[in-house]
Amino acid sequence: MDISTDNILLAVYGTLKKGFHNHYFLKSSEFIGKGVTKDEYTMTKSSIPFVNETGSTPIKVEVYKISPITLSNIDLLEGHPNWYNRKEVKIKIDDKLISAWLYFNNNYDHLPIVEDGEFKK
């Protein structure tokens, strides 16, 4: 898929968020804001979260404007497309609806569900 180099938006919900150990991947990226997915999914967790493409909960995210190099590095971290699979979804930030990339992994639906859709420490 061809990705515009001008406006790559990434929605993160786990260890890439501020205050978590992988946030350094986003150190040179512009923070756009906090939001929620327009569609509903299921978040499960062990020591890290997983978002399944089916469910009944909006996922709480942080959105960043990132470079193609940052996207490539995060794809490696997330094992895209073999472990996590990156897809474009709609995110609500305040009263705006934007498109951003989000990583999904449908293989961990047996783990405990994060009922409110927000991964916390």
Secondary structure by P-SEA (a helix, b strand, c coil): ccccccbbbbbbccccccccccccccccccccbbbbbcbbbbbbbccbbbbbccccbbbbbccccccaaaaaaaaaaacccccbbbbbbbbbcccbbbbbbbbbbcccccccccccccccc
